[in-house]
Amino acid sequence: MFSQSGLSNLAAVALTAVATLASAAGAPPPSRQSAFFLTRSENRNQVHYALRVDEACRPVGPRPVQVYWLMLERGPSETEDLLGVEQPVYGLEDSQQVESTGEGGRVRVSLRAFPSRPVDITSARVDGRCQVQAWTRMGNTVARLEHVFVKTSWPFSVDFVRLDGIGPDGKPVHELIRQ
């Protein structure tokens, strides 16, 4: 067992090591910004599709889009990774096509449940802040995707999926997909 002073020394060494590693890296860690989210009729929890960006608002790494649960039933900032059994429904196809642009970047992804409908997630500096948005086809136009709603019924079926977004004219756009 450690004595109280031994625990204090161990904590001081750990904090020093973390501070040293952080300063050695030089750059701040990438931030994660949600591009769009999915909800289900079962509860308030949300599946978020977020883009990891660096300080220049460019996508970070070969797979910069991350998918995670925001567990609102437990609290406003509680998150969890997707479970393996949830990947076929809410996860992404393995390929993420990453492109850097002058303003930020673009990443093309496909949800495993809708592989024929790619989503472009863009990042760009707007008024000094990094803005992340998702774009996909809704009906006959490309629109900014904000929300996907899945109406489920017991025990494991989907009644419909509704895509919600903003069209090129700035007006709300919705598409209902029946299974």
N, C-alpha and C positions, 0 to 999 in steps of 0.2 A: 504494500500500500504506500501511497505518497503522503508525506506530511503536508500541512497547510503551506509551508514555505516552499516545499517541492512543487506543489501544484501551481503556486504563484510564479515560480521560476519557469516551469514548463509553459505556462500561458504566455509569459513574456517572450520566451524563445519563439513560440508559435506566431505571435503577433509580429515580431521582428522579421521572421521569415516571410510572412505574407506581405508585409510592407516592402521588403526587399524585392520579392518577386514582382510586385505590382509596379515598382519604380523601374525595375530592369526591363519590363515589357515596354515602357515608354508611352504607349498609347492607352487611352481608356478602353475598358472592355466594350465589345459591341453592345448596342442596345437592341431591344426586341420591340417592334411596333406591329400591332395587330392590323392586318389589311381588311379582313372580314371575319365574320363569325357565324356559327351554326347553332340553332336552338332546336329543341324537340318539344313536343307537346307534353312530355312526361314531367318535366320540372324546369327550374330556372337556370340550371347549369348550361354553360356555353362551351363549344369547341372553337378555339381561336386559331387562325392561320396567320402567323406573324413572320415578318421579315427581319432577320438580323442585319443591321447596318452599322457601318463604321462612322467615325466622326465626319467623314466627307459625304455621308448619306448614300454610300455604295453598299451593295450586298456583300456579306462576308462569307467566304468559303464556297465550296462546290454545291452545298445543300443548305442555302441560307434560310429557306422557309421551314419553320418549325410549327408543329401542331400540338396543342395542349388544351387541357380542360381548365376552364375558370369555374371553380366549384362554388357558385353563388349560394347554394343551399347551406354551405358551411361558413361563408364569409366573403367579403368583397375582394380579397386578394389571395384567396386559397387556390393554388393551381396543382394539377397532376398531369403526368404524361398519359398518353393513350395506352390502354392495355393492348396486348397482342390480339385479342379477339375483336377489338374495336377498329384495328387497322383497316380491314377490308371495307368497312362502312365509312369511316371518317378520315382515314389516312390518305396519304399522297402516293401516287405512282413513284417509282424509284428515281426517275429522271427529273432533274431540275435544270432547265436551260438558263444559264446565267449570262447576262450581258451588261457591261458597264457602259454608261452614257456620260455625256458631259455634265449633266445635272445630278446624276445618281446611278440608277440602274433599272433593269427589268429582269424578272425571273418568270419563266413559263412553267407552270405546274398543272397537273391533272389530279382531281380527286379520284380515288379508286372506284368510287361508286358511279362516277360520271367520266370515264376516261376519254370519251369523244368530245367533251366540252372543256378545252383548256382554259385556264385562268392566267392572265398576265398580271403579275404584281409589280408595280412600279414604285420607285423612290425618287424624290427630287427635293431640292431645297426650294421652299416657298416662304417668302418673308423671313428668311434667316432660320427657318425650322425645317427639319426633315419631315416630309409628308409621304406616307405610304398608302397606296390605293390598289384595289383589285379591279380588273376589267375582264368581262366575258360577254359572250353573246346571250342576249335575252330577246327572244322572239326574233325579229328581223334586224336588230341593231346591236351594236356593241355598247354596253353600259357599264357604269361603275357599280360593281357588286358590293353591297354592304352587309347583307344578311341572307342566310339560307334557313328556312324553317321546314322542319320535317314533322309531319303529322303521322304519328304512329298509332297502331291499335294492337290490342292484346292478342296473342302473346308477343309475336315478333314480326309484325307486318307493317308496311308503310302504306298509308292511304294516299298521300301525295307529298310532293316537295314544292315549296314556293321560293323562288328567287326574288329578292327585293333589291332595288338599286336606283340609280339616278341616270336618266337618259342624257344624250348629247344636248338636249334642249333645257336641261336642268330640272325636268319634271320627274316625279317618281315613276319607276317602271317595275312591273311585276310579271313573273312568268310562273304558271302553274304546271307542274309536271306530274301527271298521274301514272302510277305504276301499272 
